Amino acid sequence: MNNYLYNYLFLGIFLAVAIIFPLLPIILAHFVAPQKPSTIKNATYECGVEATGDAWIQFHVQYYLYALIFVVFDIETIFIYPWAVAYKSMGLFAFIEMLLFIGILAVGLIYAWRKGILEWK
């Protein structure tokens, strides 16, 4: 078999394993798991409490703003850790870049603070 076709065979095997590997446990669970449906088992609940009312309620936009601000500062932390580990080998330019990065995020935080987004009402 020539090398060109061998690469496609390898790719085909890899693709088949990538499809079968996650599907196999799901299919096995369907056949092995006990199936005794009842009204109580099919009822929805939240933390052990039965659900009441409509599930389509509107959340206050402030929840989303808190979540977005959390994600921004969480990503900032993820960027700062590798920078801190390699700080000695990067020099002054990397230090100035990180100060600029933190400064931009600080300006965003000050803007949100002044707009009153961070105040719980």
Biopython code that builds the backbone (N, CA, C, O; Angstrom):
import numpy as np
from Bio.PDB.StructureBuilder import StructureBuilder

atoms = [
    (1, "MET", "N", (0.859, -1.178, 0.000)),
    (1, "MET", "CA", (0.000, 0.000, 0.000)),
    (1, "MET", "C", (0.902, 1.236, 0.000)),
    (1, "MET", "O", (1.861, 1.315, 0.768)),
    (2, "ASN", "N", (0.591, 2.177, -0.848)),
    (2, "ASN", "CA", (1.501, 3.316, -0.894)),
    (2, "ASN", "C", (1.238, 4.268, 0.285)),
    (2, "ASN", "O", (0.193, 4.200, 0.932)),
    (3, "ASN", "N", (2.184, 5.131, 0.540)),
    (3, "ASN", "CA", (2.178, 5.995, 1.725)),
    (3, "ASN", "C", (0.996, 6.962, 1.722)),
    (3, "ASN", "O", (0.460, 7.285, 2.782)),
    (4, "TYR", "N", (0.589, 7.421, 0.551)),
    (4, "TYR", "CA", (-0.527, 8.359, 0.429)),
    (4, "TYR", "C", (-1.825, 7.732, 0.920)),
    (4, "TYR", "O", (-2.564, 8.364, 1.675)),
    (5, "LEU", "N", (-2.117, 6.495, 0.504)),
    (5, "LEU", "CA", (-3.326, 5.801, 0.935)),
    (5, "LEU", "C", (-3.240, 5.397, 2.405)),
    (5, "LEU", "O", (-4.252, 5.347, 3.104)),
    (6, "TYR", "N", (-2.035, 5.114, 2.861)),
    (6, "TYR", "CA", (-1.836, 4.747, 4.266)),
    (6, "TYR", "C", (-2.255, 5.903, 5.181)),
    (6, "TYR", "O", (-2.830, 5.677, 6.245)),
    (7, "ASN", "N", (-1.968, 7.127, 4.767)),
    (7, "ASN", "CA", (-2.370, 8.295, 5.565)),
    (7, "ASN", "C", (-3.891, 8.406, 5.633)),
    (7, "ASN", "O", (-4.434, 8.722, 6.692)),
    (8, "TYR", "N", (-4.582, 8.154, 4.539)),
    (8, "TYR", "CA", (-6.036, 8.185, 4.547)),
    (8, "TYR", "C", (-6.633, 7.054, 5.374)),
    (8, "TYR", "O", (-7.667, 7.237, 6.017)),
    (9, "LEU", "N", (-5.993, 5.889, 5.362)),
    (9, "LEU", "CA", (-6.453, 4.784, 6.193)),
    (9, "LEU", "C", (-6.332, 5.153, 7.672)),
    (9, "LEU", "O", (-7.242, 4.896, 8.461)),
    (10, "PHE", "N", (-5.206, 5.754, 8.037)),
    (10, "PHE", "CA", (-5.008, 6.201, 9.416)),
    (10, "PHE", "C", (-6.062, 7.232, 9.808)),
    (10, "PHE", "O", (-6.610, 7.175, 10.909)),
    (11, "LEU", "N", (-6.344, 8.168, 8.916)),
    (11, "LEU", "CA", (-7.355, 9.190, 9.175)),
    (11, "LEU", "C", (-8.747, 8.569, 9.315)),
    (11, "LEU", "O", (-9.522, 8.979, 10.179)),
    (12, "GLY", "N", (-9.067, 7.589, 8.475)),
    (12, "GLY", "CA", (-10.354, 6.913, 8.556)),
    (12, "GLY", "C", (-10.519, 6.140, 9.859)),
    (12, "GLY", "O", (-11.584, 6.178, 10.475)),
    (13, "ILE", "N", (-9.477, 5.446, 10.275)),
    (13, "ILE", "CA", (-9.531, 4.720, 11.553)),
    (13, "ILE", "C", (-9.692, 5.701, 12.706)),
    (13, "ILE", "O", (-10.485, 5.462, 13.617)),
    (14, "PHE", "N", (-8.965, 6.775, 12.675)),
    (14, "PHE", "CA", (-9.054, 7.789, 13.723)),
    (14, "PHE", "C", (-10.458, 8.384, 13.788)),
    (14, "PHE", "O", (-10.993, 8.589, 14.877)),
    (15, "LEU", "N", (-11.054, 8.663, 12.638)),
    (15, "LEU", "CA", (-12.405, 9.215, 12.584)),
    (15, "LEU", "C", (-13.423, 8.207, 13.118)),
    (15, "LEU", "O", (-14.332, 8.582, 13.859)),
    (16, "ALA", "N", (-13.279, 6.934, 12.748)),
    (16, "ALA", "CA", (-14.200, 5.909, 13.237)),
    (16, "ALA", "C", (-14.111, 5.772, 14.755)),
    (16, "ALA", "O", (-15.140, 5.667, 15.424)),
    (17, "VAL", "N", (-12.915, 5.771, 15.300)),
    (17, "VAL", "CA", (-12.748, 5.674, 16.756)),
    (17, "VAL", "C", (-13.317, 6.921, 17.431)),
    (17, "VAL", "O", (-13.935, 6.825, 18.491)),
    (18, "ALA", "N", (-13.110, 8.093, 16.818)),
    (18, "ALA", "CA", (-13.622, 9.335, 17.404)),
    (18, "ALA", "C", (-15.142, 9.360, 17.437)),
    (18, "ALA", "O", (-15.724, 10.005, 18.309)),
    (19, "ILE", "N", (-15.790, 8.680, 16.518)),
    (19, "ILE", "CA", (-17.254, 8.642, 16.508)),
    (19, "ILE", "C", (-17.777, 7.544, 17.427)),
    (19, "ILE", "O", (-18.741, 7.752, 18.164)),
    (20, "ILE", "N", (-17.140, 6.372, 17.381)),
    (20, "ILE", "CA", (-17.621, 5.228, 18.156)),
    (20, "ILE", "C", (-17.350, 5.389, 19.653)),
    (20, "ILE", "O", (-18.192, 5.022, 20.472)),
    (21, "PHE", "N", (-16.210, 5.921, 20.012)),
    (21, "PHE", "CA", (-15.817, 6.002, 21.421)),
    (21, "PHE", "C", (-16.835, 6.756, 22.287)),
    (21, "PHE", "O", (-17.193, 6.241, 23.347)),
    (22, "PRO", "N", (-17.324, 7.943, 21.904)),
    (22, "PRO", "CA", (-18.328, 8.601, 22.762)),
    (22, "PRO", "C", (-19.730, 7.996, 22.641)),
    (22, "PRO", "O", (-20.518, 8.073, 23.584)),
    (23, "LEU", "N", (-20.048, 7.395, 21.485)),
    (23, "LEU", "CA", (-21.386, 6.847, 21.309)),
    (23, "LEU", "C", (-21.574, 5.500, 22.007)),
    (23, "LEU", "O", (-22.688, 5.164, 22.410)),
    (24, "LEU", "N", (-20.512, 4.740, 22.151)),
    (24, "LEU", "CA", (-20.614, 3.407, 22.737)),
    (24, "LEU", "C", (-21.167, 3.423, 24.167)),
    (24, "LEU", "O", (-22.074, 2.640, 24.447)),
    (25, "PRO", "N", (-20.682, 4.263, 25.086)),
    (25, "PRO", "CA", (-21.273, 4.280, 26.434)),
    (25, "PRO", "C", (-22.739, 4.704, 26.447)),
    (25, "PRO", "O", (-23.519, 4.207, 27.260)),
    (26, "ILE", "N", (-23.119, 5.613, 25.562)),
    (26, "ILE", "CA", (-24.512, 6.056, 25.517)),
    (26, "ILE", "C", (-25.419, 4.911, 25.056)),
    (26, "ILE", "O", (-26.493, 4.694, 25.617)),
    (27, "ILE", "N", (-24.981, 4.193, 24.044)),
    (27, "ILE", "CA", (-25.769, 3.064, 23.545)),
    (27, "ILE", "C", (-25.829, 1.952, 24.586)),
    (27, "ILE", "O", (-26.889, 1.366, 24.807)),
    (28, "LEU", "N", (-24.696, 1.657, 25.228)),
    (28, "LEU", "CA", (-24.686, 0.622, 26.270)),
    (28, "LEU", "C", (-25.589, 1.008, 27.436)),
    (28, "LEU", "O", (-26.307, 0.159, 27.964)),
    (29, "ALA", "N", (-25.565, 2.260, 27.840)),
    (29, "ALA", "CA", (-26.411, 2.711, 28.950)),
    (29, "ALA", "C", (-27.888, 2.577, 28.604)),
    (29, "ALA", "O", (-28.706, 2.289, 29.477)),
    (30, "HIS", "N", (-28.228, 2.779, 27.359)),
    (30, "HIS", "CA", (-29.625, 2.644, 26.943)),
    (30, "HIS", "C", (-30.121, 1.211, 27.128)),
    (30, "HIS", "O", (-31.266, 0.995, 27.522)),
    (31, "PHE", "N", (-29.269, 0.244, 26.846)),
    (31, "PHE", "CA", (-29.680, -1.155, 26.962)),
    (31, "PHE", "C", (-29.534, -1.706, 28.371)),
    (31, "PHE", "O", (-30.313, -2.573, 28.766)),
    (32, "VAL", "N", (-28.559, -1.232, 29.141)),
    (32, "VAL", "CA", (-28.259, -1.792, 30.459)),
    (32, "VAL", "C", (-29.047, -1.111, 31.577)),
    (32, "VAL", "O", (-29.399, -1.764, 32.560)),
    (33, "ALA", "N", (-29.325, 0.156, 31.452)),
    (33, "ALA", "CA", (-29.972, 0.914, 32.524)),
    (33, "ALA", "C", (-31.397, 0.415, 32.759)),
    (33, "ALA", "O", (-32.104, 0.075, 31.810)),
    (34, "PRO", "N", (-31.818, 0.371, 34.029)),
    (34, "PRO", "CA", (-33.199, -0.033, 34.305)),
    (34, "PRO", "C", (-34.175, 1.033, 33.808)),
    (34, "PRO", "O", (-33.924, 2.232, 33.927)),
    (35, "GLN", "N", (-35.286, 0.572, 33.252)),
    (35, "GLN", "CA", (-36.267, 1.501, 32.695)),
    (35, "GLN", "C", (-37.613, 1.237, 33.353)),
    (35, "GLN", "O", (-38.373, 0.364, 32.933)),
    (36, "LYS", "N", (-37.885, 2.010, 34.388)),
    (36, "LYS", "CA", (-39.169, 1.918, 35.084)),
    (36, "LYS", "C", (-39.746, 3.326, 35.207)),
    (36, "LYS", "O", (-39.744, 3.906, 36.293)),
    (37, "PRO", "N", (-40.242, 3.880, 34.094)),
    (37, "PRO", "CA", (-40.757, 5.256, 34.160)),
    (37, "PRO", "C", (-42.043, 5.331, 34.980)),
    (37, "PRO", "O", (-42.874, 4.422, 34.969)),
    (38, "SER", "N", (-42.170, 6.438, 35.683)),
    (38, "SER", "CA", (-43.388, 6.709, 36.438)),
    (38, "SER", "C", (-43.603, 8.215, 36.475)),
    (38, "SER", "O", (-42.747, 8.988, 36.045)),
    (39, "THR", "N", (-44.746, 8.617, 36.990)),
    (39, "THR", "CA", (-45.040, 10.057, 37.037)),
    (39, "THR", "C", (-44.084, 10.777, 37.971)),
    (39, "THR", "O", (-43.677, 11.905, 37.693)),
    (40, "ILE", "N", (-43.727, 10.149, 39.054)),
    (40, "ILE", "CA", (-42.823, 10.789, 40.012)),
    (40, "ILE", "C", (-41.427, 10.925, 39.417)),
    (40, "ILE", "O", (-40.782, 11.959, 39.588)),
    (41, "LYS", "N", (-40.951, 9.893, 38.719)),
    (41, "LYS", "CA", (-39.611, 9.960, 38.132)),
    (41, "LYS", "C", (-39.540, 10.970, 36.986)),
    (41, "LYS", "O", (-38.487, 11.563, 36.755)),
    (42, "ASN", "N", (-40.620, 11.168, 36.282)),
    (42, "ASN", "CA", (-40.625, 12.104, 35.162)),
    (42, "ASN", "C", (-40.921, 13.542, 35.579)),
    (42, "ASN", "O", (-40.850, 14.447, 34.747)),
    (43, "ALA", "N", (-41.248, 13.767, 36.841)),
    (43, "ALA", "CA", (-41.544, 15.125, 37.319)),
    (43, "ALA", "C", (-40.243, 15.920, 37.434)),
    (43, "ALA", "O", (-39.204, 15.377, 37.812)),
    (44, "THR", "N", (-40.312, 17.200, 37.107)),
    (44, "THR", "CA", (-39.133, 18.056, 37.231)),
    (44, "THR", "C", (-39.087, 18.660, 38.625)),
    (44, "THR", "O", (-40.121, 18.955, 39.224)),
    (45, "TYR", "N", (-37.880, 18.839, 39.130)),
    (45, "TYR", "CA", (-37.710, 19.484, 40.421)),
    (45, "TYR", "C", (-36.363, 20.187, 40.442)),
    (45, "TYR", "O", (-35.464, 19.878, 39.660)),
    (46, "GLU", "N", (-36.251, 21.126, 41.343)),
    (46, "GLU", "CA", (-35.024, 21.893, 41.498)),
    (46, "GLU", "C", (-34.546, 21.738, 42.927)),
    (46, "GLU", "O", (-35.178, 22.243, 43.854)),
    (47, "CYS", "N", (-33.452, 21.053, 43.108)),
    (47, "CYS", "CA", (-32.852, 20.843, 44.436)),
    (47, "CYS", "C", (-33.837, 20.173, 45.391)),
    (47, "CYS", "O", (-33.884, 20.522, 46.571)),
    (48, "GLY", "N", (-34.602, 19.242, 44.910)),
    (48, "GLY", "CA", (-35.526, 18.521, 45.759)),
    (48, "GLY", "C", (-36.857, 19.210, 45.966)),
    (48, "GLY", "O", (-37.714, 18.675, 46.671)),
    (49, "VAL", "N", (-37.061, 20.371, 45.381)),
    (49, "VAL", "CA", (-38.304, 21.111, 45.536)),
    (49, "VAL", "C", (-39.062, 21.038, 44.215)),
    (49, "VAL", "O", (-38.482, 21.257, 43.152)),
    (50, "GLU", "N", (-40.341, 20.733, 44.277)),
    (50, "GLU", "CA", (-41.128, 20.651, 43.057)),
    (50, "GLU", "C", (-41.220, 22.019, 42.383)),
    (50, "GLU", "O", (-41.341, 23.050, 43.045)),
    (51, "ALA", "N", (-41.161, 22.003, 41.064)),
    (51, "ALA", "CA", (-41.226, 23.246, 40.303)),
    (51, "ALA", "C", (-42.645, 23.783, 40.282)),
    (51, "ALA", "O", (-43.603, 23.029, 40.109)),
    (52, "THR", "N", (-42.775, 25.092, 40.460)),
    (52, "THR", "CA", (-44.070, 25.751, 40.367)),
    (52, "THR", "C", (-43.934, 26.942, 39.441)),
    (52, "THR", "O", (-42.883, 27.580, 39.392)),
    (53, "GLY", "N", (-44.968, 27.236, 38.725)),
    (53, "GLY", "CA", (-44.958, 28.410, 37.863)),
    (53, "GLY", "C", (-44.342, 28.123, 36.506)),
    (53, "GLY", "O", (-44.032, 26.982, 36.166)),
    (54, "ASP", "N", (-44.175, 29.182, 35.751)),
    (54, "ASP", "CA", (-43.657, 29.089, 34.404)),
    (54, "ASP", "C", (-42.141, 29.093, 34.427)),
    (54, "ASP", "O", (-41.542, 29.828, 35.211)),
    (55, "ALA", "N", (-41.509, 28.293, 33.589)),
    (55, "ALA", "CA", (-40.053, 28.237, 33.535)),
    (55, "ALA", "C", (-39.470, 29.422, 32.766)),
    (55, "ALA", "O", (-38.284, 29.725, 32.901)),
    (56, "TRP", "N", (-40.277, 30.079, 31.978)),
    (56, "TRP", "CA", (-39.801, 31.193, 31.170)),
    (56, "TRP", "C", (-39.991, 32.517, 31.914)),
    (56, "TRP", "O", (-40.855, 33.320, 31.561)),
    (57, "ILE", "N", (-39.185, 32.731, 32.935)),
    (57, "ILE", "CA", (-39.242, 34.001, 33.654)),
    (57, "ILE", "C", (-38.103, 34.890, 33.166)),
    (57, "ILE", "O", (-37.087, 34.402, 32.672)),
    (58, "GLN", "N", (-38.285, 36.180, 33.308)),
    (58, "GLN", "CA", (-37.246, 37.111, 32.889)),
    (58, "GLN", "C", (-36.354, 37.437, 34.079)),
    (58, "GLN", "O", (-36.826, 37.801, 35.155)),
    (59, "PHE", "N", (-35.049, 37.297, 33.853)),
    (59, "PHE", "CA", (-34.083, 37.653, 34.878)),
    (59, "PHE", "C", (-33.704, 39.115, 34.723)),
    (59, "PHE", "O", (-33.749, 39.673, 33.627)),
    (60, "HIS", "N", (-33.339, 39.711, 35.814)),
    (60, "HIS", "CA", (-32.879, 41.093, 35.778)),
    (60, "HIS", "C", (-31.558, 41.134, 35.025)),
    (60, "HIS", "O", (-30.719, 40.252, 35.210)),
    (61, "VAL", "N", (-31.358, 42.128, 34.190)),
    (61, "VAL", "CA", (-30.165, 42.226, 33.358)),
    (61, "VAL", "C", (-28.900, 42.337, 34.208)),
    (61, "VAL", "O", (-27.806, 42.044, 33.725)),
    (62, "GLN", "N", (-29.034, 42.748, 35.443)),
    (62, "GLN", "CA", (-27.873, 42.896, 36.313)),
    (62, "GLN", "C", (-27.181, 41.555, 36.566)),
    (62, "GLN", "O", (-25.965, 41.526, 36.754)),
    (63, "TYR", "N", (-27.921, 40.452, 36.575)),
    (63, "TYR", "CA", (-27.302, 39.137, 36.737)),
    (63, "TYR", "C", (-26.327, 38.859, 35.600)),
    (63, "TYR", "O", (-25.233, 38.341, 35.824)),
    (64, "TYR", "N", (-26.727, 39.205, 34.383)),
    (64, "TYR", "CA", (-25.869, 38.980, 33.237)),
    (64, "TYR", "C", (-24.631, 39.877, 33.294)),
    (64, "TYR", "O", (-23.534, 39.452, 32.929)),
    (65, "LEU", "N", (-24.807, 41.098, 33.747)),
    (65, "LEU", "CA", (-23.662, 42.003, 33.838)),
    (65, "LEU", "C", (-22.651, 41.505, 34.858)),
    (65, "LEU", "O", (-21.445, 41.566, 34.615)),
    (66, "TYR", "N", (-23.134, 41.007, 36.011)),
    (66, "TYR", "CA", (-22.223, 40.418, 36.994)),
    (66, "TYR", "C", (-21.486, 39.225, 36.406)),
    (66, "TYR", "O", (-20.286, 39.059, 36.624)),
    (67, "ALA", "N", (-22.205, 38.398, 35.663)),
    (67, "ALA", "CA", (-21.578, 37.220, 35.058)),
    (67, "ALA", "C", (-20.522, 37.634, 34.037)),
    (67, "ALA", "O", (-19.441, 37.046, 34.003)),
    (68, "LEU", "N", (-20.811, 38.629, 33.212)),
    (68, "LEU", "CA", (-19.841, 39.087, 32.222)),
    (68, "LEU", "C", (-18.607, 39.690, 32.877)),
    (68, "LEU", "O", (-17.485, 39.438, 32.439)),
    (69, "ILE", "N", (-18.805, 40.473, 33.909)),
    (69, "ILE", "CA", (-17.658, 41.057, 34.606)),
    (69, "ILE", "C", (-16.826, 39.972, 35.262)),
    (69, "ILE", "O", (-15.597, 40.042, 35.257)),
    (70, "PHE", "N", (-17.494, 38.955, 35.836)),
    (70, "PHE", "CA", (-16.759, 37.835, 36.424)),
    (70, "PHE", "C", (-15.928, 37.121, 35.363)),
    (70, "PHE", "O", (-14.763, 36.801, 35.599)),
    (71, "VAL", "N", (-16.517, 36.870, 34.198)),
    (71, "VAL", "CA", (-15.790, 36.172, 33.141)),
    (71, "VAL", "C", (-14.594, 36.984, 32.674)),
    (71, "VAL", "O", (-13.523, 36.423, 32.443)),
    (72, "VAL", "N", (-14.754, 38.282, 32.533)),
    (72, "VAL", "CA", (-13.648, 39.138, 32.095)),
    (72, "VAL", "C", (-12.484, 39.046, 33.077)),
    (72, "VAL", "O", (-11.337, 38.885, 32.661)),
    (73, "PHE", "N", (-12.765, 39.145, 34.367)),
    (73, "PHE", "CA", (-11.678, 39.107, 35.332)),
    (73, "PHE", "C", (-11.151, 37.700, 35.554)),
    (73, "PHE", "O", (-10.006, 37.530, 35.975)),
    (74, "ASP", "N", (-11.955, 36.701, 35.282)),
    (74, "ASP", "CA", (-11.483, 35.326, 35.333)),
    (74, "ASP", "C", (-10.493, 35.073, 34.195)),
    (74, "ASP", "O", (-9.456, 34.442, 34.402)),
    (75, "ILE", "N", (-10.808, 35.559, 33.002)),
    (75, "ILE", "CA", (-9.904, 35.425, 31.861)),
    (75, "ILE", "C", (-8.633, 36.231, 32.099)),
    (75, "ILE", "O", (-7.544, 35.813, 31.706)),
    (76, "GLU", "N", (-8.771, 37.374, 32.736)),
    (76, "GLU", "CA", (-7.582, 38.163, 33.067)),
    (76, "GLU", "C", (-6.644, 37.351, 33.941)),
    (76, "GLU", "O", (-5.434, 37.358, 33.716)),
    (77, "THR", "N", (-7.171, 36.656, 34.926)),
    (77, "THR", "CA", (-6.347, 35.836, 35.804)),
    (77, "THR", "C", (-5.669, 34.723, 35.018)),
    (77, "THR", "O", (-4.506, 34.405, 35.269)),
    (78, "ILE", "N", (-6.382, 34.134, 34.077)),
    (78, "ILE", "CA", (-5.794, 33.064, 33.264)),
    (78, "ILE", "C", (-4.644, 33.593, 32.420)),
    (78, "ILE", "O", (-3.675, 32.870, 32.188)),
    (79, "PHE", "N", (-4.725, 34.830, 31.959)),
    (79, "PHE", "CA", (-3.640, 35.415, 31.187)),
    (79, "PHE", "C", (-2.461, 35.827, 32.068)),
    (79, "PHE", "O", (-1.316, 35.778, 31.618)),
    (80, "ILE", "N", (-2.714, 36.225, 33.293)),
    (80, "ILE", "CA", (-1.642, 36.711, 34.158)),
    (80, "ILE", "C", (-0.767, 35.565, 34.695)),
    (80, "ILE", "O", (0.437, 35.754, 34.868)),
    (81, "TYR", "N", (-1.338, 34.394, 34.959)),
    (81, "TYR", "CA", (-0.541, 33.285, 35.516)),
    (81, "TYR", "C", (0.631, 32.878, 34.623)),
    (81, "TYR", "O", (1.758, 32.833, 35.115)),
    (82, "PRO", "N", (0.427, 32.579, 33.338)),
    (82, "PRO", "CA", (1.595, 32.210, 32.524)),
    (82, "PRO", "C", (2.584, 33.363, 32.371)),
    (82, "PRO", "O", (3.793, 33.144, 32.290)),
    (83, "TRP", "N", (2.071, 34.576, 32.334)),
    (83, "TRP", "CA", (2.956, 35.730, 32.242)),
    (83, "TRP", "C", (3.837, 35.814, 33.481)),
    (83, "TRP", "O", (5.032, 36.090, 33.377)),
    (84, "ALA", "N", (3.252, 35.577, 34.654)),
    (84, "ALA", "CA", (4.022, 35.650, 35.901)),
    (84, "ALA", "C", (5.069, 34.547, 35.970)),
    (84, "ALA", "O", (6.149, 34.759, 36.522)),
    (85, "VAL", "N", (4.773, 33.386, 35.426)),
    (85, "VAL", "CA", (5.733, 32.284, 35.453)),
    (85, "VAL", "C", (6.934, 32.600, 34.566)),
    (85, "VAL", "O", (8.069, 32.302, 34.937)),
    (86, "ALA", "N", (6.697, 33.198, 33.401)),
    (86, "ALA", "CA", (7.778, 33.483, 32.461)),
    (86, "ALA", "C", (8.250, 34.932, 32.530)),
    (86, "ALA", "O", (8.883, 35.414, 31.590)),
    (87, "TYR", "N", (7.960, 35.627, 33.610)),
    (87, "TYR", "CA", (8.235, 37.060, 33.712)),
    (87, "TYR", "C", (9.720, 37.375, 33.562)),
    (87, "TYR", "O", (10.073, 38.310, 32.843)),
    (88, "LYS", "N", (10.593, 36.625, 34.218)),
    (88, "LYS", "CA", (12.025, 36.945, 34.203)),
    (88, "LYS", "C", (12.638, 36.842, 32.811)),
    (88, "LYS", "O", (13.576, 37.573, 32.493)),
    (89, "SER", "N", (12.125, 35.955, 31.989)),
    (89, "SER", "CA", (12.725, 35.766, 30.669)),
    (89, "SER", "C", (12.147, 36.704, 29.608)),
    (89, "SER", "O", (12.656, 36.744, 28.488)),
    (90, "MET", "N", (11.101, 37.454, 29.935)),
    (90, "MET", "CA", (10.446, 38.271, 28.911)),
    (90, "MET", "C", (10.940, 39.709, 28.856)),
    (90, "MET", "O", (10.939, 40.303, 27.778)),
    (91, "GLY", "N", (11.347, 40.275, 29.936)),
    (91, "GLY", "CA", (11.897, 41.612, 29.899)),
    (91, "GLY", "C", (10.875, 42.725, 30.127)),
    (91, "GLY", "O", (9.732, 42.484, 30.514)),
    (92, "LEU", "N", (11.331, 43.951, 29.871)),
    (92, "LEU", "CA", (10.555, 45.151, 30.155)),
    (92, "LEU", "C", (9.344, 45.298, 29.226)),
    (92, "LEU", "O", (8.295, 45.776, 29.660)),
    (93, "PHE", "N", (9.471, 44.901, 27.971)),
    (93, "PHE", "CA", (8.376, 45.049, 27.019)),
    (93, "PHE", "C", (7.146, 44.272, 27.469)),
    (93, "PHE", "O", (6.026, 44.776, 27.387)),
    (94, "ALA", "N", (7.350, 43.049, 27.944)),
    (94, "ALA", "CA", (6.232, 42.229, 28.418)),
    (94, "ALA", "C", (5.606, 42.838, 29.667)),
    (94, "ALA", "O", (4.394, 42.753, 29.862)),
    (95, "PHE", "N", (6.427, 43.451, 30.510)),
    (95, "PHE", "CA", (5.907, 44.110, 31.706)),
    (95, "PHE", "C", (4.999, 45.280, 31.321)),
    (95, "PHE", "O", (3.930, 45.463, 31.903)),
    (96, "ILE", "N", (5.429, 46.057, 30.349)),
    (96, "ILE", "CA", (4.628, 47.201, 29.896)),
    (96, "ILE", "C", (3.337, 46.722, 29.237)),
    (96, "ILE", "O", (2.283, 47.328, 29.429)),
    (97, "GLU", "N", (3.413, 45.640, 28.462)),
    (97, "GLU", "CA", (2.202, 45.083, 27.853)),
    (97, "GLU", "C", (1.205, 44.625, 28.907)),
    (97, "GLU", "O", (0.003, 44.849, 28.763)),
    (98, "MET", "N", (1.699, 43.980, 29.976)),
    (98, "MET", "CA", (0.791, 43.507, 31.025)),
    (98, "MET", "C", (0.192, 44.685, 31.787)),
    (98, "MET", "O", (-0.978, 44.642, 32.167)),
    (99, "LEU", "N", (0.975, 45.731, 32.014)),
    (99, "LEU", "CA", (0.419, 46.924, 32.653)),
    (99, "LEU", "C", (-0.677, 47.543, 31.783)),
    (99, "LEU", "O", (-1.698, 47.997, 32.298)),
    (100, "LEU", "N", (-0.468, 47.561, 30.476)),
    (100, "LEU", "CA", (-1.476, 48.084, 29.562)),
    (100, "LEU", "C", (-2.738, 47.210, 29.605)),
    (100, "LEU", "O", (-3.853, 47.732, 29.625)),
    (101, "PHE", "N", (-2.565, 45.899, 29.618)),
    (101, "PHE", "CA", (-3.692, 44.969, 29.685)),
    (101, "PHE", "C", (-4.498, 45.168, 30.965)),
    (101, "PHE", "O", (-5.725, 45.254, 30.921)),
    (102, "ILE", "N", (-3.819, 45.239, 32.094)),
    (102, "ILE", "CA", (-4.501, 45.443, 33.377)),
    (102, "ILE", "C", (-5.128, 46.830, 33.427)),
    (102, "ILE", "O", (-6.206, 47.005, 33.994)),
    (103, "GLY", "N", (-4.458, 47.817, 32.835)),
    (103, "GLY", "CA", (-5.009, 49.174, 32.796)),
    (103, "GLY", "C", (-6.313, 49.259, 32.016)),
    (103, "GLY", "O", (-7.255, 49.930, 32.439)),
    (104, "ILE", "N", (-6.366, 48.573, 30.871)),
    (104, "ILE", "CA", (-7.603, 48.571, 30.075)),
    (104, "ILE", "C", (-8.738, 47.939, 30.865)),
    (104, "ILE", "O", (-9.859, 48.447, 30.858)),
    (105, "LEU", "N", (-8.454, 46.832, 31.546)),
    (105, "LEU", "CA", (-9.487, 46.188, 32.353)),
    (105, "LEU", "C", (-9.882, 47.053, 33.548)),
    (105, "LEU", "O", (-11.049, 47.069, 33.942)),
    (106, "ALA", "N", (-8.932, 47.761, 34.118)),
    (106, "ALA", "CA", (-9.243, 48.651, 35.240)),
    (106, "ALA", "C", (-10.141, 49.792, 34.786)),
    (106, "ALA", "O", (-11.049, 50.194, 35.514)),
    (107, "VAL", "N", (-9.899, 50.317, 33.591)),
    (107, "VAL", "CA", (-10.763, 51.376, 33.056)),
    (107, "VAL", "C", (-12.180, 50.842, 32.881)),
    (107, "VAL", "O", (-13.145, 51.542, 33.187)),
    (108, "GLY", "N", (-12.317, 49.620, 32.396)),
    (108, "GLY", "CA", (-13.643, 49.004, 32.252)),
    (108, "GLY", "C", (-14.330, 48.813, 33.590)),
    (108, "GLY", "O", (-15.537, 49.027, 33.708)),
    (109, "LEU", "N", (-13.567, 48.409, 34.600)),
    (109, "LEU", "CA", (-14.133, 48.231, 35.937)),
    (109, "LEU", "C", (-14.565, 49.565, 36.532)),
    (109, "LEU", "O", (-15.633, 49.653, 37.137)),
    (110, "ILE", "N", (-13.758, 50.592, 36.371)),
    (110, "ILE", "CA", (-14.112, 51.917, 36.886)),
    (110, "ILE", "C", (-15.353, 52.447, 36.170)),
    (110, "ILE", "O", (-16.218, 53.063, 36.793)),
    (111, "TYR", "N", (-15.438, 52.208, 34.864)),
    (111, "TYR", "CA", (-16.624, 52.628, 34.103)),
    (111, "TYR", "C", (-17.875, 51.933, 34.629)),
    (111, "TYR", "O", (-18.906, 52.575, 34.834)),
    (112, "ALA", "N", (-17.785, 50.611, 34.848)),
    (112, "ALA", "CA", (-18.936, 49.865, 35.372)),
    (112, "ALA", "C", (-19.297, 50.345, 36.771)),
    (112, "ALA", "O", (-20.476, 50.434, 37.114)),
    (113, "TRP", "N", (-18.307, 50.647, 37.562)),
    (113, "TRP", "CA", (-18.537, 51.107, 38.933)),
    (113, "TRP", "C", (-19.246, 52.463, 38.927)),
    (113, "TRP", "O", (-20.207, 52.673, 39.667)),
    (114, "ARG", "N", (-18.766, 53.376, 38.088)),
    (114, "ARG", "CA", (-19.361, 54.715, 38.028)),
    (114, "ARG", "C", (-20.770, 54.701, 37.458)),
    (114, "ARG", "O", (-21.599, 55.522, 37.852)),
    (115, "LYS", "N", (-21.063, 53.777, 36.529)),
    (115, "LYS", "CA", (-22.398, 53.658, 35.971)),
    (115, "LYS", "C", (-23.376, 53.033, 36.947)),
    (115, "LYS", "O", (-24.582, 53.035, 36.700)),
    (116, "GLY", "N", (-22.867, 52.490, 38.067)),
    (116, "GLY", "CA", (-23.730, 51.883, 39.063)),
    (116, "GLY", "C", (-24.111, 50.429, 38.773)),
    (116, "GLY", "O", (-25.034, 49.886, 39.380)),
    (117, "ILE", "N", (-23.391, 49.812, 37.844)),
    (117, "ILE", "CA", (-23.687, 48.426, 37.486)),
    (117, "ILE", "C", (-23.382, 47.480, 38.637)),
    (117, "ILE", "O", (-24.059, 46.465, 38.800)),
    (118, "LEU", "N", (-22.374, 47.800, 39.433)),
    (118, "LEU", "CA", (-21.948, 46.888, 40.492)),
    (118, "LEU", "C", (-22.741, 47.043, 41.775)),
    (118, "LEU", "O", (-22.501, 46.315, 42.738)),
    (119, "GLU", "N", (-23.678, 47.974, 41.808)),
    (119, "GLU", "CA", (-24.499, 48.181, 43.020)),
    (119, "GLU", "C", (-25.728, 47.284, 42.952)),
    (119, "GLU", "O", (-26.473, 47.295, 41.972)),
    (120, "TRP", "N", (-25.921, 46.514, 44.005)),
    (120, "TRP", "CA", (-27.066, 45.620, 44.062)),
    (120, "TRP", "C", (-28.287, 46.394, 44.518)),
    (120, "TRP", "O", (-28.265, 47.038, 45.567)),
    (121, "LYS", "N", (-29.361, 46.334, 43.726)),
    (121, "LYS", "CA", (-30.563, 47.108, 44.053)),
    (121, "LYS", "C", (-31.693, 46.174, 44.411)),
    (121, "LYS", "O", (-32.796, 46.627, 44.718)),
]
sb = StructureBuilder()
sb.init_structure("model")
sb.init_model(0)
sb.init_chain("A")
sb.init_seg("    ")
for serial, (resi, resn, name, xyz) in enumerate(atoms, 1):
    if name == "N":
        sb.init_residue(resn, " ", resi, " ")
    sb.init_atom(name, np.array(xyz, "f"), 0.0, 1.0, " ", f" {name:<3s}", serial, name[0])
structure = sb.get_structure()
